[in-house]
Amino acid sequence: MSGENHGQPLEKDFSNGYHLDSNHDADDALRRIRTTGSLSISPELFEKIYLSPQNKVAGELRKTVGNPTPFALVGFLLSLTPLSCDLMGWRGAPTNGASSIGVYFTFGGILMTLGSIGEWILGNTFPCVVFGSFGAFWFAFGITLTPYSGAYGSFSPNPDNPGLGVETTEFTSGFAFFLVFMGVLCLVYAICALRTNLILFLILLLLVPAFACLAAAYWFLAQENALAAAPLLTAGGAIAFVVCMLGWYIFAAILLAAVDFPLSLPVFDLSHIIKGASDKKKAKEAV
């Protein structure tokens, strides 16, 4: 491939196939996928583009449509980043995150759900499930904080005027269970992400203690122990903020590749370290 002219579009060649590896950037790879008839792509490069282990699907949609992954990532980041700042109480922000309800619906819920659908269309199961579940989480979180939903009002001494942000012992105790199992879900995702890259793995892994801190804080609030809950809310927000910084990094890495920027950010692929079951089976059969 060293002799080709990068300034000219590739002609279709059905007789001689091309192979792309991790040394090629994502945008160049997608261009070649769309212009080359016979082409193979390495697992490392596929994972960098789609944040998913390489899989085989029917059809040619990956050659004709855009990549929905950064679309969903921006929804996640623009929801979690301000929430993490709220949880830490920066600039006197409310620690329940209620000031960004609209963001949770529009960016978190809508963008991540649309991104999940896009991944589903392309046959990328793992990012489809991750983005879809987090899209539902942001919808649920936003609805819970909305006064008209009655989530707070159902436990308020005055249901006709519950007030945004009223936290009662019954509500906080029950809502904490949702946060616990979101942490369990992220743990499963983190284990699966060992087949993707280091940045995504750390993002999903760090969400586990973040949700654990928030759940513990809510249980202390249920016991009317605000002094014990406050540092846990701060810790949960701080961990979530680190998650966001990693998320902004991987988001920048994908977009820089999409515009063929001369600077490339590594995401530290793990797919060649954590071999898949099918790879091990093939190796065993070869032996």
N, C-alpha and C positions, 0 to 999 in steps of 0.2 A: 504493500500500500504506500510505500515511501515515494514512488514515482508518480503518483496521481497529482493532478492540479487541484488544490483546495479552493481555488477561486472559481472553478466551473462546477455546475451541478453534475452529479454522477449520472451516467446513462444506465438504463436498466440492462442487466446482464444475467440471463437465465442459464448461462453455461458455466460461468466462473463465479463461485460464491465468495462473499466477503465474510470475514470474522472480526467482530469488534470485541475489544477487551477493556479492562479497567483503565488503560492509558488514554482512552478517548473520552472527551467530555460529553455530557448528556445531550446537549443541543445538537452536536455533530452526529451523535448516534441516532437521534430521532430523524434528522434530515436524511441520513443514509437508509434508515428503515423505510422511509416513504419513497425513496428514489431507486432502491435496489431490489431486484426481483429475488435474488438468492443470497441470503445473508444469515449469519448466526451471531448471537450476542452473548457475551460471557455473563455468568451469574452475578459477578461483582458489579458490572455496569448496569445490568437490569435492576439490581437492588438499589443502586444510587438514584436511578430515575424514579422508581415507583415505591421505594421503602418496603419492598416485599420480595421474598425469595422467588426466583424465576420459576414460572409454571407454564404449562402448555394449554392453550385454549383454542377453540375453533374460531375461524373468522380472521379478518385482517383489520379489526378496529384500532389496534395499537399503531397501525401504520397510517391511519387517516384522521384520528382525533387527538386533541390535546391531552396533557397530563393533568388530572384533577387533584393530585397530591398537594401542591402548594396552595391550591384554592381552599382546601379544608384546613391546612395548617394556619393560614392567616385568620380563619375564624376562631380556631383554638387559642391562638396567641393574643388576639385582641379582646378575648373574653377573660382569659386567666391572668394576663399581666396586670390589668387594673384591679382585678379581684385580689391578687396577691398583695398589691400596695394597700388596698383597703384593710385586709386582714392584719397587716402590720401597723395600721393606724397612721400612715404617713400623712402629714399636713392636716391632721385631725379628721381623716376620712372615717366613715362609719365602718365598724369591723364586720358588719353582716353583709357588706357588698351590695346593699340595696340601691345605691346610687347608679348602678350600671345595669338595671333591669333590661332596658331596651337593647343594650349591647348583647346580653345573653341570648335574647330572642333572635336578633338579626344576624350577628356574626357567629355566635356559638351555635345556635340551633339551626338556622337556615343554611349558612355556608357549609357547616360540617355535614349536614344531612345531604345537601346537594353533592358535596365531594364524595360522600359514601356511595351515592347512586352512581356517580361517574366511575368509581373504582369497581363497582359491581358490574357495570356494563363492560369494562375491560377485562373482567375475570380475575381481579386482584382481591382475593377473599380476605386476607389479613387486614390490609388498610381499610377495606370496606366495613368490616366489623368494628374496628377501632374507631373510625370516624363516625360511624352511625351511632354507636353507643354513647360517645361523647356529645354528639349532637342532641341525642335524647336527654342526656344529663343536663345540658345547658337549658333546654326547654323546661325540664322539670324544676331546675333551680330558679329560673326566672318566674315560672308560674307560682312557685311556693312563696316567693317574695312579693308577688302582686297582691295587694290588699283584697281585690275582688275575688280572688281564688278561695278565700276563706281558710287558708292553711293556718294562719295565725289566729284568725277570728274564731275558729272552732274551739280554741282553748282559752280565749280571752274572757275575763270576767264580764266584759261589756261587749257582746258580739256585734252590737250596732255601731260601735266605734272602736275597732281593735287597734288601729294605729299601726303604721308601717314600722316594723322592727321590734314589736313587742315580743319578747321571748319568755314563754312560760315554761314551767318545769315539765309539763306533759309534752309540749311540742318538741322541745330540745332533746328530751330523752328518746322520743320516737324517731326524730329525724336523724339522730346519730347512727342508727342502724343502717340507713341508706348510705351514709358516708363510709361505714365499715365495709360494706360489701362492694362499694366502688373501689376501695383499696384492694379487696380480694380480686376483683376483675383486673385491676392494673397489674397485680402480681402475675396472673396468668398471661397477660399481654407481654410483660417483661420477659418471661421465660421463652415465649414464642419469638420475641425480638432478638434473641441470641442468634437467630438465623438471618438477621438483617445487618445492622451496623451499631457501633458503640454508642453514638449519640442518641439514637432512638431508644436503645436499651436503657440508657441512663435516665432519659426522660420518663419512661414508663415505670422504671424501678423507683425513682425518687417520688413519684406520685403516691406510692404505697405509704411511706411515713407521713406524707403531707395529709392524706385522708385520715390516717390514724390520729394525728395530732388534733385535727378538727373534730373528729368523733369524740375524742377524750375531752376536749374543751366543751362540747355540747353536753356531755354527761355531767361535767362539773357545774355547768350552768343549770342543769336540771336539779342539782343539789343546792342551788343558790350560793355556789362558791365561786364568785366572780374573780377573786384573787388568784385561784388556781387555774381558772380558765384563760385568763388574759395572756400569760406567757405561752400557753399552748396554741392560742390563736396566732400569736406572733410567730411562733416556730413554724406552724403550718403555712403561714404566708411567706416566710423566708424560704422554706423549701420549695414552695410553688414558684417563687421568684427565680430561684436557680433553674428550675424546670423551664421557665420561660426564656431565660438566657440561652439555654441549650436549644430550645425550640427556634429562637430567632437565628441561631447559628445555622441550623440545618435548613431553615427556610431560605436564608441568604445563599447557602450552598446550592440549592436547587435553582433559584432564580438567576444566580450568576451564570450557571451552566445554560439556562434557558436562553439567555441573550448572548451567548458565546463570549462572555467576558474573559479577558486574558488571565484574570486571577481565578484560580480554582481552589475551593475549600474542601479538604478531605473530611469524610464522614467515618472513616475507619471501619471498612467492611469486615463483617464477621462470618459471612457465609462460607468462606474458604477455610475457616477455622472450625466452626461447628458444622460438620458435614451432615447432610440430610440422609434420611433413611434410604431413599432410593439410590443416592450416591454410594452409600456403604454396601448396598445390595449389589450394585454394578461392580464395585471393586472386588467383592467377594466372589462373584461369578467369574470375573476376569482371572482371578487367582486359580 
